[in-house]
């Protein structure tokens, strides 16, 4: 990437994020080499999708796309609460060790693990956790706020 492109993306990010971002602490402006988006938990997603075999989820908003991973384990938490100390959770999101469903945003920025819900078994959690993460980030203000606030933790 040449220096002109880097400078241009920085300028665009500053202009977009610096002039549009409200002072609401739960709103976050994210800039990368290609785009700047404002993550606003007050805006519902328009659609969500998931891949339960890979434990991934994606939510489309009017302002862009957010994606993440899900994992199931035996550690319980409080709904929509971030636990930055749980960075040791299965970041490959393949093991099923319990029925507790956790969600983590991976794009456009990484978040801490956020507790979603409890399933009756590890198998049920494994088949439904990524769907639940995507659906709840799309439609549930509390979990959406928890995920966005957990970014950078």
Backbone as CSV, one residue per row, in Angstrom:
resi,resn,N_x,N_y,N_z,CA_x,CA_y,CA_z,C_x,C_y,C_z
1,UNK,0.851,-1.162,0.000,0.000,0.000,0.000,0.902,1.233,0.000
2,UNK,0.579,2.176,-0.864,1.446,3.350,-0.928,1.018,4.401,0.094
3,UNK,1.883,5.347,0.332,1.667,6.364,1.354,0.463,7.244,1.043
4,UNK,0.204,7.492,-0.246,-0.950,8.305,-0.620,-2.249,7.642,-0.209
5,UNK,-2.359,6.338,-0.444,-3.568,5.612,-0.076,-3.747,5.586,1.444
6,UNK,-2.665,5.404,2.176,-2.737,5.404,3.636,-3.205,6.763,4.144
7,UNK,-2.621,7.828,3.637,-3.020,9.172,4.075,-4.466,9.461,3.709
8,UNK,-4.878,9.059,2.513,-6.256,9.281,2.090,-7.231,8.551,3.001
9,UNK,-6.926,7.287,3.371,-7.833,6.575,4.258,-7.886,7.200,5.641
10,UNK,-6.777,7.725,6.127,-6.779,8.402,7.423,-7.635,9.665,7.352
11,UNK,-7.472,10.439,6.307,-8.252,11.673,6.151,-9.742,11.360,6.052
12,UNK,-10.103,10.360,5.242,-11.520,9.991,5.097,-12.074,9.542,6.443
13,UNK,-11.314,8.716,7.177,-11.756,8.259,8.490,-11.967,9.395,9.465
14,UNK,-11.044,10.353,9.477,-11.179,11.500,10.375,-12.392,12.331,10.002
15,UNK,-12.606,12.555,8.715,-13.747,13.353,8.267,-15.049,12.659,8.624
16,UNK,-15.176,11.371,8.293,-16.416,10.656,8.563,-16.629,10.490,10.059
17,UNK,-15.652,9.948,10.750,-15.812,9.671,12.174,-15.824,10.943,13.016
18,UNK,-15.032,11.910,12.627,-14.949,13.132,13.407,-16.154,14.028,13.270
19,UNK,-16.871,13.904,12.159,-18.002,14.802,11.971,-19.354,14.145,12.190
20,UNK,-19.412,12.809,12.128,-20.700,12.149,12.248,-20.894,11.506,13.608
21,UNK,-19.850,11.107,14.270,-19.973,10.363,15.508,-20.653,11.197,16.587
22,UNK,-21.799,10.710,17.081,-22.452,11.401,18.187,-21.613,11.261,19.459
23,UNK,-21.949,12.036,20.463,-21.204,11.982,21.708,-21.662,10.836,22.596
24,UNK,-22.618,10.039,22.159,-23.094,8.887,22.907,-21.936,7.922,23.122
25,UNK,-21.647,7.573,24.360,-20.493,6.735,24.673,-20.618,5.331,24.111
26,UNK,-21.840,4.888,23.807,-21.993,3.536,23.287,-21.840,3.481,21.778
27,UNK,-21.630,4.602,21.122,-21.420,4.635,19.680,-19.921,4.648,19.410
28,UNK,-19.492,3.842,18.435,-18.070,3.733,18.161,-17.821,3.908,16.673
29,UNK,-16.841,4.704,16.328,-16.438,4.865,14.938,-15.239,3.966,14.685
30,UNK,-15.334,3.154,13.624,-14.266,2.223,13.283,-13.792,2.542,11.883
31,UNK,-12.489,2.656,11.712,-11.899,2.985,10.418,-10.843,1.949,10.063
32,UNK,-10.895,1.484,8.811,-9.806,0.652,8.310,-9.330,1.240,6.989
33,UNK,-8.572,0.493,6.222,-8.022,1.019,4.974,-9.076,1.320,3.921
34,UNK,-10.244,0.719,4.042,-11.242,0.850,2.990,-12.491,1.624,3.375
35,UNK,-12.812,1.665,4.640,-14.097,2.240,5.012,-14.081,2.768,6.447
36,UNK,-15.039,3.590,6.746,-15.279,4.041,8.109,-16.744,3.801,8.407
37,UNK,-17.025,3.152,9.516,-18.419,2.950,9.901,-18.595,3.345,11.352
38,UNK,-19.804,3.684,11.677,-20.166,4.032,13.036,-20.997,2.893,13.601
39,UNK,-20.487,2.222,14.620,-21.224,1.148,15.267,-22.164,1.781,16.284
40,UNK,-23.440,1.745,15.988,-24.439,2.360,16.851,-25.380,1.278,17.354
41,UNK,-25.363,0.968,18.651,-26.205,-0.103,19.172,-27.698,0.200,19.066
42,UNK,-28.062,1.448,18.867,-29.477,1.806,18.769,-30.081,1.455,17.416
43,UNK,-29.246,1.100,16.445,-29.727,0.754,15.107,-29.795,-0.755,14.983
44,UNK,-30.998,-1.275,14.694,-31.175,-2.711,14.489,-30.555,-3.135,13.179
45,UNK,-30.124,-4.379,13.144,-29.611,-4.947,11.909,-30.742,-5.243,10.943
46,UNK,-30.409,-5.330,9.667,-31.414,-5.637,8.650,-31.484,-7.128,8.363
47,UNK,-30.394,-7.855,8.599,-30.391,-9.311,8.414,-29.235,-9.917,9.185
48,UNK,-29.334,-11.228,9.402,-28.243,-11.944,10.048,-28.113,-13.317,9.409
49,UNK,-26.909,-13.849,9.467,-26.656,-15.196,8.968,-25.605,-15.831,9.855
50,UNK,-25.478,-17.141,9.742,-24.482,-17.831,10.566,-24.043,-19.104,9.874
51,UNK,-22.956,-19.638,10.375,-22.472,-20.939,9.962,-22.248,-21.713,11.250
52,UNK,-23.210,-22.548,11.623,-23.120,-23.227,12.918,-21.971,-24.225,12.966
53,UNK,-21.569,-24.788,11.824,-20.431,-25.713,11.813,-19.133,-24.985,12.134
54,UNK,-18.986,-23.770,11.641,-17.764,-22.990,11.889,-17.914,-22.065,13.085
55,UNK,-19.107,-21.971,13.658,-19.404,-21.106,14.815,-19.155,-19.627,14.500
56,UNK,-19.604,-19.202,13.318,-19.469,-17.794,12.925,-20.839,-17.192,12.699
57,UNK,-20.923,-15.876,12.835,-22.166,-15.151,12.585,-21.845,-13.818,11.917
58,UNK,-22.828,-13.296,11.171,-22.686,-12.021,10.468,-24.004,-11.270,10.577
59,UNK,-23.912,-9.986,10.832,-25.107,-9.131,10.875,-24.886,-7.958,9.938
60,UNK,-25.888,-7.695,9.098,-25.833,-6.571,8.180,-26.666,-5.434,8.752
61,UNK,-26.054,-4.260,8.791,-26.724,-3.034,9.219,-26.768,-2.083,8.032
62,UNK,-27.551,-1.034,8.116,-27.561,-0.026,7.055,-26.169,0.572,6.866
63,UNK,-25.373,0.623,7.919,-24.068,1.262,7.861,-22.920,0.305,7.520
64,UNK,-23.165,-0.998,7.481,-22.097,-1.948,7.174,-22.351,-3.300,7.796
65,UNK,-21.343,-4.132,7.800,-21.458,-5.503,8.281,-20.574,-5.727,9.504
66,UNK,-21.123,-6.462,10.458,-20.407,-6.857,11.662,-20.395,-8.379,11.671
67,UNK,-19.246,-8.963,11.994,-19.189,-10.418,12.063,-18.474,-10.849,13.329
68,UNK,-18.673,-12.119,13.672,-18.068,-12.609,14.894,-18.050,-14.112,14.973
69,UNK,-17.662,-14.591,16.148,-17.588,-16.019,16.421,-18.410,-16.326,17.662
70,UNK,-18.709,-17.602,17.828,-19.458,-18.066,18.994,-18.714,-19.252,19.586
71,UNK,-18.906,-19.479,20.860,-18.339,-20.665,21.488,-19.273,-21.143,22.586
72,UNK,-19.209,-22.418,22.874,-19.974,-23.027,23.955,-18.987,-23.596,24.956
73,UNK,-19.242,-23.346,26.220,-18.406,-23.919,27.262,-19.222,-24.046,28.535
74,UNK,-18.596,-24.346,29.629,-19.328,-24.559,30.878,-19.282,-23.348,31.807
75,UNK,-18.755,-22.219,31.329,-18.668,-21.005,32.145,-19.913,-20.155,31.933
76,UNK,-20.644,-19.901,33.006,-21.850,-19.083,32.937,-21.486,-17.606,33.110
77,UNK,-22.390,-16.732,32.720,-22.173,-15.299,32.874,-23.498,-14.579,33.018
78,UNK,-23.460,-13.278,32.913,-24.658,-12.440,32.955,-24.944,-11.963,31.539
79,UNK,-26.200,-12.075,31.111,-26.584,-11.740,29.743,-26.025,-10.385,29.311
80,UNK,-25.421,-10.361,28.133,-24.902,-9.163,27.466,-23.753,-8.495,28.210
81,UNK,-23.128,-9.223,29.109,-22.004,-8.686,29.867,-20.699,-9.208,29.278
82,UNK,-19.744,-8.303,29.108,-18.429,-8.663,28.566,-17.524,-9.151,29.690
83,UNK,-16.701,-10.128,29.368,-15.742,-10.678,30.304,-14.362,-10.682,29.647
84,UNK,-13.655,-9.540,29.689,-12.348,-9.471,29.034,-11.332,-10.440,29.624
85,UNK,-11.545,-10.881,30.846,-10.610,-11.824,31.460,-10.720,-13.227,30.846
86,UNK,-11.752,-13.461,30.037,-11.950,-14.784,29.432,-11.346,-14.868,28.034
87,UNK,-10.217,-14.258,27.827,-9.558,-14.340,26.523,-9.068,-15.742,26.208
88,UNK,-9.031,-16.611,27.205,-8.581,-17.979,26.981,-9.671,-18.851,26.368
89,UNK,-10.901,-18.326,26.242,-11.958,-19.114,25.617,-11.503,-19.600,24.257
90,UNK,-12.081,-20.646,23.827,-11.729,-21.302,22.567,-11.856,-20.343,21.390
91,UNK,-10.770,-19.687,21.039,-10.801,-18.753,19.918,-10.890,-19.451,18.568
92,UNK,-10.698,-20.765,18.562,-10.927,-21.520,17.329,-12.386,-21.942,17.224
93,UNK,-13.121,-21.715,18.295,-14.563,-21.955,18.391,-15.007,-23.295,17.806
94,UNK,-14.301,-24.360,18.166,-14.678,-25.680,17.677,-15.096,-26.627,18.793
95,UNK,-14.562,-26.464,19.980,-14.868,-27.402,21.055,-16.243,-27.132,21.658
96,UNK,-16.893,-28.177,22.090,-18.160,-28.056,22.798,-17.954,-28.674,24.166
97,UNK,-17.900,-27.851,25.178,-17.652,-28.352,26.529,-18.787,-28.014,27.477
98,UNK,-19.863,-27.456,26.980,-20.986,-27.117,27.842,-22.051,-26.365,27.086
99,UNK,-23.089,-26.005,27.800,-24.236,-25.373,27.174,-24.300,-23.862,27.299
100,UNK,-23.214,-23.231,27.748,-23.206,-21.775,27.902,-22.714,-21.135,26.601
101,UNK,-23.526,-20.268,26.010,-23.238,-19.661,24.701,-22.627,-18.271,24.879
102,UNK,-21.479,-18.056,24.221,-20.748,-16.797,24.268,-20.549,-16.256,22.855
103,UNK,-20.560,-14.940,22.694,-20.400,-14.288,21.393,-19.213,-13.323,21.449
104,UNK,-18.550,-13.181,20.299,-17.422,-12.255,20.210,-17.418,-11.627,18.822
105,UNK,-17.365,-10.309,18.743,-17.240,-9.623,17.464,-15.786,-9.715,17.021
106,UNK,-15.584,-10.012,15.720,-14.231,-10.098,15.172,-13.981,-9.078,14.066
107,UNK,-15.041,-8.507,13.509,-14.890,-7.546,12.417,-16.061,-6.555,12.447
108,UNK,-15.839,-5.284,12.396,-14.642,-4.568,11.984,-13.624,-4.354,13.101
109,UNK,-13.967,-4.757,14.312,-13.054,-4.636,15.444,-13.323,-5.827,16.368
110,UNK,-12.328,-6.214,17.140,-12.507,-7.349,18.045,-13.076,-6.876,19.379
111,UNK,-13.956,-7.704,19.922,-14.514,-7.412,21.239,-14.072,-8.492,22.216
112,UNK,-14.364,-8.268,23.469,-14.206,-9.318,24.471,-15.366,-10.305,24.284
113,UNK,-15.267,-11.459,24.918,-16.371,-12.414,24.899,-17.530,-11.835,25.703
114,UNK,-18.734,-11.966,25.159,-19.949,-11.462,25.794,-20.889,-12.653,25.992
115,UNK,-21.422,-12.775,27.207,-22.305,-13.898,27.505,-23.658,-13.703,26.833
116,UNK,-24.146,-14.768,26.195,-25.435,-14.713,25.515,-26.515,-15.489,26.268
117,UNK,-26.345,-16.818,26.388,-27.414,-17.596,27.008,-26.960,-18.996,27.380
118,UNK,-27.856,-19.698,28.081,-27.617,-21.064,28.513,-28.519,-22.000,27.714
119,UNK,-27.946,-23.073,27.203,-28.711,-24.131,26.552,-28.721,-25.355,27.456
120,UNK,-29.654,-26.258,27.207,-29.790,-27.440,28.059,-28.651,-28.427,27.897
121,UNK,-27.932,-28.358,26.773,-26.825,-29.294,26.557,-25.771,-28.672,25.654
122,UNK,-24.586,-29.254,25.663,-23.519,-28.807,24.780,-23.875,-28.997,23.318
123,UNK,-24.566,-30.084,23.002,-24.961,-30.339,21.611,-25.933,-29.302,21.084
124,UNK,-26.914,-28.941,21.909,-27.868,-27.903,21.515,-27.164,-26.570,21.369
125,UNK,-26.282,-26.277,22.311,-25.514,-25.034,22.232,-24.690,-25.007,20.954
126,UNK,-24.029,-26.114,20.656,-23.180,-26.172,19.473,-23.966,-25.899,18.194
127,UNK,-25.178,-26.402,18.117,-25.957,-26.239,16.885,-26.692,-24.906,16.804
128,UNK,-26.866,-24.219,17.941,-27.697,-23.013,17.935,-27.014,-21.731,18.386
129,UNK,-25.838,-21.812,18.978,-25.197,-20.629,19.567,-24.874,-19.556,18.529
130,UNK,-24.282,-19.923,17.404,-23.928,-18.906,16.407,-25.176,-18.251,15.822
131,UNK,-26.247,-19.025,15.654,-27.514,-18.449,15.182,-28.039,-17.442,16.196
132,UNK,-27.992,-17.825,17.462,-28.475,-16.943,18.523,-27.651,-15.660,18.604
133,UNK,-26.321,-15.789,18.488,-25.467,-14.592,18.525,-25.856,-13.631,17.402
134,UNK,-25.952,-14.142,16.175,-26.307,-13.289,15.043,-27.682,-12.669,15.189
135,UNK,-28.673,-13.497,15.559,-30.040,-12.987,15.716,-30.123,-11.926,16.804
136,UNK,-29.452,-12.176,17.950,-29.527,-11.236,19.054,-28.761,-9.948,18.771
137,UNK,-27.609,-10.041,18.108,-26.889,-8.813,17.756,-27.739,-7.995,16.784
138,UNK,-28.445,-8.670,15.886,-29.309,-7.975,14.924,-30.506,-7.322,15.613
139,UNK,-31.151,-8.030,16.535,-32.454,-7.569,17.005,-32.535,-7.151,18.470
140,UNK,-31.551,-7.490,19.294,-31.648,-7.238,20.725,-30.703,-6.107,21.138
141,UNK,-31.275,-4.990,21.553,-30.487,-3.809,21.920,-29.473,-4.120,23.020
142,UNK,-29.862,-4.898,24.008,-28.978,-5.164,25.140,-27.727,-5.930,24.708
143,UNK,-27.894,-6.988,23.918,-26.714,-7.738,23.478,-25.890,-6.930,22.480
144,UNK,-26.571,-6.200,21.584,-25.848,-5.354,20.621,-24.997,-4.324,21.360
145,UNK,-25.552,-3.700,22.371,-24.806,-2.728,23.171,-23.640,-3.408,23.899
146,UNK,-23.881,-4.602,24.433,-22.819,-5.336,25.118,-21.648,-5.659,24.205
147,UNK,-21.951,-6.113,22.983,-20.897,-6.454,22.011,-20.122,-5.207,21.605
148,UNK,-20.825,-4.123,21.288,-20.141,-2.900,20.826,-19.318,-2.299,21.967
149,UNK,-19.873,-2.278,23.167,-19.123,-1.736,24.303,-17.916,-2.591,24.662
150,UNK,-17.955,-3.884,24.293,-16.843,-4.781,24.601,-15.722,-4.689,23.569
151,UNK,-15.905,-3.899,22.547,-14.869,-3.757,21.514,-13.629,-3.117,22.132
152,UNK,-12.499,-3.652,21.811,-11.242,-3.113,22.293,-10.851,-3.611,23.678
153,UNK,-11.706,-4.424,24.308,-11.374,-4.947,25.644,-10.389,-6.078,25.517
